[in-house]
Amino acid sequence: MGGPVRDGRAMIATMTPRLDARRWRFVLVQPDTAPQLLGAAIGTFREDEGVAAIVPADVADELGIEGPDFARITLMVHSDLEGVGLTAAVTTALADAGIACNMVAAFHHDHAFVPALRAEEALEILRTRAASAA
């Protein structure tokens, strides 16, 4: 893997979106479910209201935690954390199609969480957006 890409157009053109087959759910961690949720989480965030986690939907189901399921689309470009434009391009393209998108930026990649039922459509939109920037 090369170093981080900072140029906005280059990040978009090389984002290479990849759909994760697993389904994910955003949940609020409670003391009685913390060990299971935090052990399975791919991401957490401490908010004023408590700790939120992104966990496999099947783990949430086992604990009786309901909520909408999301698909994760990983943008495979190693995006620079100070790069500008990738998030805007992704969220705008999806918003134009009426698809909700929750973005998570990690160290190497950005991840778009979209409603599970629209995952394939979202993936195709992002592939098209990348091709138009090339």
C-alpha positions as CSV (number, residue, x, y, z in Angstrom):
1,M,0.0,0.0,0.0
2,G,1.3,3.4,-1.0
3,G,1.3,6.5,1.2
4,P,-1.8,8.5,1.8
5,V,-3.4,10.3,-1.1
6,R,-4.2,14.0,-0.3
7,D,-5.4,15.4,-3.6
8,G,-9.2,15.4,-3.7
9,R,-9.7,14.4,-7.3
10,A,-7.1,11.6,-7.0
11,M,-8.8,10.3,-3.8
12,I,-12.2,10.2,-5.6
13,A,-10.8,8.6,-8.8
14,T,-9.0,5.8,-6.9
15,M,-11.5,5.2,-4.0
16,T,-12.3,1.7,-5.3
17,P,-15.4,1.1,-3.1
18,R,-15.6,-2.4,-1.7
19,L,-18.9,-3.8,-0.1
20,D,-18.6,-5.8,3.1
21,A,-21.0,-8.7,3.1
22,R,-21.7,-8.3,6.9
23,R,-24.5,-6.1,8.2
24,W,-23.8,-3.5,10.9
25,R,-25.9,-1.7,13.5
26,F,-25.2,1.5,15.4
27,V,-26.0,0.9,19.1
28,L,-25.7,2.6,22.5
29,V,-23.6,0.6,24.8
30,Q,-25.1,-0.1,28.2
31,P,-23.2,-1.5,31.2
32,D,-24.9,-5.0,30.9
33,T,-24.1,-5.3,27.2
34,A,-20.7,-3.6,27.2
35,P,-18.5,-6.8,27.1
36,Q,-20.3,-8.3,24.1
37,L,-20.7,-5.0,22.2
38,L,-17.3,-3.6,22.7
39,G,-15.7,-7.0,22.0
40,A,-17.5,-7.1,18.6
41,A,-17.4,-3.4,17.7
42,I,-15.5,-2.2,14.6
43,G,-15.9,1.4,15.9
44,T,-16.9,3.3,19.0
45,F,-17.4,6.9,19.8
46,R,-17.9,8.6,23.2
47,E,-20.7,11.2,23.0
48,D,-22.2,13.2,25.8
49,E,-25.1,10.8,26.0
50,G,-22.9,7.7,26.2
51,V,-20.8,5.4,24.2
52,A,-22.0,4.5,20.7
53,A,-20.7,1.4,18.9
54,I,-20.9,-0.1,15.4
55,V,-21.4,-3.8,15.8
56,P,-22.4,-6.8,13.7
57,A,-26.2,-6.8,13.3
58,D,-26.3,-10.5,14.4
59,V,-24.6,-9.5,17.7
60,A,-27.1,-6.8,18.3
61,D,-29.9,-9.2,17.5
62,E,-28.6,-11.7,20.1
63,L,-28.7,-9.0,22.7
64,G,-32.2,-7.9,21.7
65,I,-31.0,-4.5,20.4
66,E,-33.2,-3.4,17.5
67,G,-32.4,-0.8,14.9
68,P,-31.8,-0.4,11.2
69,D,-29.1,-2.5,9.5
70,F,-26.4,-0.9,7.5
71,A,-23.9,-2.1,4.9
72,R,-20.3,-0.9,5.0
73,I,-18.6,0.3,1.9
74,T,-14.9,0.7,2.4
75,L,-13.2,3.2,0.2
76,M,-9.9,1.4,-0.5
77,V,-7.9,4.5,-1.3
78,H,-5.4,5.3,1.5
79,S,-6.9,8.7,2.1
80,D,-4.9,11.4,3.9
81,L,-6.7,12.5,7.0
82,E,-6.2,16.1,5.9
83,G,-7.3,15.5,2.4
84,V,-10.3,17.5,1.2
85,G,-13.2,16.4,-1.0
86,L,-13.6,12.6,-0.7
87,T,-16.3,12.7,2.0
88,A,-18.2,15.5,0.2
89,A,-18.1,13.6,-3.1
90,V,-19.3,10.3,-1.6
91,T,-22.1,11.8,0.5
92,T,-23.3,14.1,-2.3
93,A,-23.5,11.3,-4.8
94,L,-25.5,9.2,-2.4
95,A,-27.7,12.1,-1.2
96,D,-28.6,12.9,-4.8
97,A,-29.9,9.3,-5.0
98,G,-31.8,9.6,-1.7
99,I,-29.4,7.2,0.1
100,A,-28.5,8.0,3.7
101,C,-24.8,7.8,4.5
102,N,-22.9,7.7,7.7
103,M,-19.2,8.2,7.1
104,V,-16.4,7.0,9.4
105,A,-12.9,8.0,8.7
106,A,-10.2,5.7,10.0
107,F,-6.4,5.8,9.7
108,H,-6.1,4.2,6.3
109,H,-9.6,4.2,4.8
110,D,-13.0,5.9,4.9
111,H,-16.1,3.8,5.4
112,A,-19.6,4.7,4.2
113,F,-22.4,3.0,6.1
114,V,-25.6,2.9,4.0
115,P,-29.0,1.3,4.5
116,A,-28.5,-2.4,3.9
117,L,-31.4,-2.6,1.4
118,R,-29.7,-0.1,-0.8
119,A,-26.1,-1.3,-0.6
120,E,-25.7,-2.6,-4.2
121,E,-27.2,0.6,-5.5
122,A,-24.9,2.7,-3.4
123,L,-21.9,0.7,-4.5
124,E,-22.7,1.2,-8.2
125,I,-23.2,5.0,-7.6
126,L,-19.8,5.2,-6.0
127,R,-18.1,3.2,-8.7
128,T,-19.7,5.6,-11.3
129,R,-18.5,8.6,-9.3
130,A,-15.0,7.3,-9.2
131,A,-14.9,6.6,-12.9
132,S,-16.1,10.2,-13.6
133,A,-13.2,11.6,-11.7
134,A,-10.6,9.5,-13.4
